[in-house]
Structure formats: C-alpha cells, structure tokens
Amino acid sequence: MFVIAHGFTGDVDRPHVRRVADALARYGAVVTFSFRGHGASGGRSTVGDREVLDLAAAVRWARGFGHARVVTVGFSMGGSVVLRHAALHPGTVDAVVSVSAPARWYYRGTAPMRRLHWLVTRPEGRLVGRYGLRTRIHHRDWNPVPLSPVQAVPRIAPTPLLIVHGDRDGYFPLDHPRMLAEAAGDHGELWLEPGMGHAENAADDGLLSRIGDWAVARAG
C-alpha cells in the first residue's frame, strides 16, 4: 500500500498527482488525499507543520483496510512531511520515499523559493494562493518551529528510507538531499537523478517505476 503526500499547492485532483498514483498502482494499492487547505480539503495550510497529522490520519485509514505493509511517498512539501511523520510516529510505516524535499526551513536561496515565501508570508500572496492556486494558507507563523527534515531523518532508522532529488531542481539545490543522506547514514539511500527538475511534474514514469520496485523490495 502506498500513501502519497503531494507537494505545496497540489491536491488529489491535480493531473500530476493522479499520474503518480496511477504509476504506483502497478505495484500495490494507493491512497491519495489532499492536505489541509489544498483543493477541496478543509482548513488552512501550515506549509508542512501540522500536515504531519493529515498524513498520520491517511496512514491509519490505509491500515484500516488490512494492509500489512504501508509505504509513504512524498514530494517537495510532502517529502518533508513523510520524513517528519516517520520520525514522530515511529513504527507506523514500513518504508519512506522522499522526493525533492528541503533539508532545512526558511530556505530562500533560489528565485522559486523567494516567490513561495512571498506567497506564504504576505497577505496579497495568500490571496493569490487562495484564488489562483486553490490553496488556503494560514496567516500565523510557526510557533514553535517544527522539527526540520534533516533533524527528523536520524530518527527514522531502522525504517528503510529513499531520498530522491533532481540535479536540475530549481527550488532546492543538491546540498539539501546530501544533507538528508548524511543525516540518514547507512539506513538511507540517495538517488541523484540527472536532468530531473522538481517534484511530481519532474518525476517521469521510469523513475516512478524504480521507486515502485524499491518500495516492494524494501517493504516486503
């Protein structure tokens, strides 16, 4: 069973999320959902903080169908969420795949991330998010600041972990996946994908097939 955690401004009905679900469905049952504040889901996005609770609910729902093995697969914001979920809820999943995730918070080193921070932190940006991107963003700052992905990774062991990142990712450069892999140590595996951009839109069918094969082999 795969539980898919989409990226920021995505939702369960986006074509790129559906394509990922269809690709992984060749390897097992798939659960998709929309994070809070995204698409038709209620509430407001906290951009990766309380979204861990949304993923935890989806994993419990998947377990409720009697599936003995559950693998979380997250992209970008969802990639950070699957890492933090596995660290904060140990033993609830059997393998974790994080694609195009940040290693640390508040990164503004690329133009897309500067635009994203404007979207999240400015009232006019949140209006664009609501009406242009179908994403309702909470106006409050994080308090306290949540556990970062790189802090979460060492707590995931011994659950198998795969970190995937494109060498042409326009949001997060390669120091992010390398930091995550270093924090994971021997229990993590890093794939640096030549020519790949960012998240679901950049994950081609070949990569998704390799992720499916990896998950089946690691989770049993």
C-alpha positions as CSV (number, residue, x, y, z in Angstrom):
1,M,0.0,0.0,0.0
2,F,1.3,3.4,-1.0
3,V,0.2,6.6,0.7
4,I,1.0,9.6,-1.5
5,A,1.8,13.0,0.1
6,H,1.6,15.8,-2.6
7,G,3.6,19.0,-2.8
8,F,2.5,22.5,-1.8
9,T,-0.4,23.9,-3.9
10,G,-1.1,20.4,-5.2
11,D,-4.2,18.3,-4.3
12,V,-5.6,14.9,-5.0
13,D,-7.3,16.0,-8.3
14,R,-4.3,17.6,-9.9
15,P,-3.2,15.7,-13.1
16,H,0.4,15.3,-11.9
17,V,-0.7,13.8,-8.6
18,R,-3.1,11.4,-10.4
19,R,-0.3,10.4,-12.7
20,V,1.9,9.4,-9.8
21,A,-0.9,7.5,-8.2
22,D,-1.6,5.6,-11.5
23,A,2.1,4.7,-11.9
24,L,2.4,3.4,-8.3
25,A,-0.9,1.5,-8.6
26,R,1.0,-1.0,-10.7
27,Y,2.9,-2.1,-7.6
28,G,0.2,-2.0,-5.0
29,A,-2.9,-0.3,-3.6
30,V,-2.7,3.5,-3.4
31,V,-4.2,6.1,-1.1
32,T,-4.2,9.7,-2.1
33,F,-5.6,12.7,-0.2
34,S,-5.4,16.5,-0.1
35,F,-3.5,18.2,2.7
36,R,-5.4,20.7,4.8
37,G,-6.1,23.9,2.9
38,H,-5.5,22.3,-0.5
39,G,-8.2,21.8,-3.2
40,A,-11.4,20.6,-1.6
41,S,-9.8,19.8,1.8
42,G,-10.9,22.0,4.7
43,G,-8.7,24.1,7.0
44,R,-5.6,26.1,6.0
45,S,-2.2,25.0,5.1
46,T,0.6,25.3,7.6
47,V,3.2,24.5,4.9
48,G,4.4,21.3,6.3
49,D,3.9,21.6,10.0
50,R,0.5,20.2,11.1
51,E,0.3,18.4,7.7
52,V,2.0,15.5,9.6
53,L,-1.3,14.9,11.3
54,D,-3.0,14.7,7.9
55,L,-0.6,12.1,6.8
56,A,-0.9,10.2,10.1
57,A,-4.7,10.0,9.5
58,A,-4.2,8.8,6.0
59,V,-1.8,6.1,7.1
60,R,-4.3,4.9,9.8
61,W,-7.0,4.9,7.2
62,A,-4.8,2.7,4.9
63,R,-4.1,0.3,7.8
64,G,-7.8,0.1,8.4
65,F,-8.1,-1.8,5.1
66,G,-5.9,-4.5,6.5
67,H,-2.8,-3.8,4.5
68,A,0.2,-5.2,6.3
69,R,2.8,-3.0,4.5
70,V,2.4,0.8,4.1
71,V,5.0,3.0,2.2
72,T,4.7,6.8,2.3
73,V,5.8,8.6,-0.8
74,G,6.1,12.4,-0.6
75,F,7.0,15.2,-3.0
76,S,8.5,18.6,-2.1
77,M,6.5,19.8,1.0
78,G,5.0,16.2,1.1
79,G,8.6,14.9,1.0
80,S,9.4,16.9,4.2
81,V,6.1,15.6,5.7
82,V,6.8,11.9,5.2
83,L,10.3,12.4,6.8
84,R,8.8,14.1,9.9
85,H,5.9,11.7,10.1
86,A,8.2,8.7,10.2
87,A,10.3,10.3,12.9
88,L,7.4,11.5,15.0
89,H,5.3,8.3,14.6
90,P,7.9,5.5,14.7
91,G,6.8,2.1,13.5
92,T,3.7,3.2,11.7
93,V,5.1,2.8,8.2
94,D,7.3,0.2,6.6
95,A,9.3,2.4,4.2
96,V,9.6,6.1,3.3
97,V,10.3,7.7,0.0
98,S,11.0,11.5,0.0
99,V,11.3,13.2,-3.4
100,S,12.6,16.8,-3.9
101,A,12.3,17.7,-0.2
102,P,14.1,20.5,1.6
103,A,16.6,19.7,4.3
104,R,16.1,22.8,6.3
105,W,13.4,25.5,6.8
106,Y,13.3,29.1,5.6
107,Y,15.5,28.5,2.6
108,R,15.4,31.5,0.2
109,G,18.4,30.8,-2.0
110,T,16.5,30.3,-5.3
111,A,14.0,32.5,-7.1
112,P,11.2,30.0,-6.8
113,M,11.6,29.8,-3.1
114,R,11.6,33.6,-2.8
115,R,8.3,33.6,-4.6
116,L,7.0,30.9,-2.4
117,H,7.9,32.9,0.8
118,W,6.1,35.9,-0.7
119,L,3.1,33.7,-1.3
120,V,3.1,32.4,2.3
121,T,4.1,35.4,4.3
122,R,2.3,38.3,2.6
123,P,-1.5,38.9,2.7
124,E,-1.6,39.6,-1.1
125,G,0.4,36.4,-1.6
126,R,-2.1,34.4,0.4
127,L,-4.9,35.8,-1.8
128,V,-3.1,34.6,-4.9
129,G,-2.8,31.2,-3.2
130,R,-6.5,31.1,-2.3
131,Y,-7.9,32.2,-5.6
132,G,-5.2,31.4,-8.1
133,L,-3.8,28.1,-6.7
134,R,-6.7,26.7,-4.7
135,T,-4.6,26.7,-1.6
136,R,-5.7,28.4,1.6
137,I,-2.6,29.3,3.7
138,H,-2.6,30.0,7.4
139,H,-1.6,33.5,8.3
140,R,0.2,32.6,11.6
141,D,3.9,32.0,11.8
142,W,5.1,28.7,13.1
143,N,5.2,28.6,16.9
144,P,7.1,26.6,17.9
145,V,9.2,26.0,14.8
146,P,8.7,22.3,13.9
147,L,11.4,19.6,13.7
148,S,13.2,20.2,10.4
149,P,13.6,17.4,7.9
150,V,17.3,17.0,8.5
151,Q,16.7,16.7,12.2
152,A,14.0,14.2,11.6
153,V,15.9,11.8,9.4
154,P,18.2,10.2,12.1
155,R,15.0,9.2,14.0
156,I,13.6,7.2,11.1
157,A,16.0,4.2,11.4
158,P,15.6,1.3,11.0
159,T,12.7,2.0,8.6
160,P,14.1,1.9,5.0
161,L,14.5,5.4,3.6
162,L,14.9,6.6,0.0
163,I,15.8,10.2,-0.8
164,V,15.3,11.2,-4.5
165,H,16.4,14.6,-5.9
166,G,16.9,16.0,-9.4
167,D,20.2,17.7,-10.3
168,R,18.2,20.4,-12.0
169,D,15.8,21.1,-9.2
170,G,15.0,24.8,-9.3
171,Y,13.8,25.0,-5.7
172,F,16.3,23.1,-3.6
173,P,19.9,22.6,-4.8
174,L,21.9,19.4,-4.2
175,D,23.1,20.4,-0.8
176,H,19.6,19.6,0.5
177,P,19.5,15.9,-0.5
178,R,23.1,15.5,0.5
179,M,22.4,16.8,4.0
180,L,19.5,14.5,4.3
181,A,21.5,11.5,3.1
182,E,24.4,12.3,5.5
183,A,21.9,12.5,8.4
184,A,20.4,9.2,7.4
185,G,23.7,7.4,7.5
186,D,23.7,3.7,6.5
187,H,19.9,3.2,6.7
188,G,19.2,5.8,3.9
189,E,19.7,5.6,0.2
190,L,20.2,8.6,-2.1
191,W,19.3,8.8,-5.8
192,L,20.5,11.9,-7.6
193,E,18.6,12.0,-10.9
194,P,20.4,13.5,-13.9
195,G,18.3,16.1,-15.7
196,M,15.4,15.9,-13.3
197,G,13.6,19.1,-12.1
198,H,11.3,19.4,-9.1
199,A,8.7,17.1,-7.5
200,E,5.8,15.3,-9.2
201,N,5.9,17.2,-12.5
202,A,9.5,16.2,-13.0
203,A,9.2,12.5,-11.9
204,D,8.9,10.6,-15.1
205,D,7.4,7.1,-15.5
206,G,10.8,5.4,-15.4
207,L,11.6,7.0,-12.1
208,L,8.2,6.1,-10.6
209,S,8.7,2.5,-11.7
210,R,12.1,2.4,-10.0
211,I,10.5,3.8,-6.8
212,G,7.8,1.2,-7.0
213,D,10.4,-1.6,-7.4
214,W,12.4,-0.2,-4.5
215,A,9.4,0.0,-2.2
216,V,8.3,-3.5,-3.0
217,A,11.8,-4.9,-2.3
218,R,12.2,-2.9,1.0
219,A,8.8,-3.1,2.5
220,G,8.2,-6.7,1.5
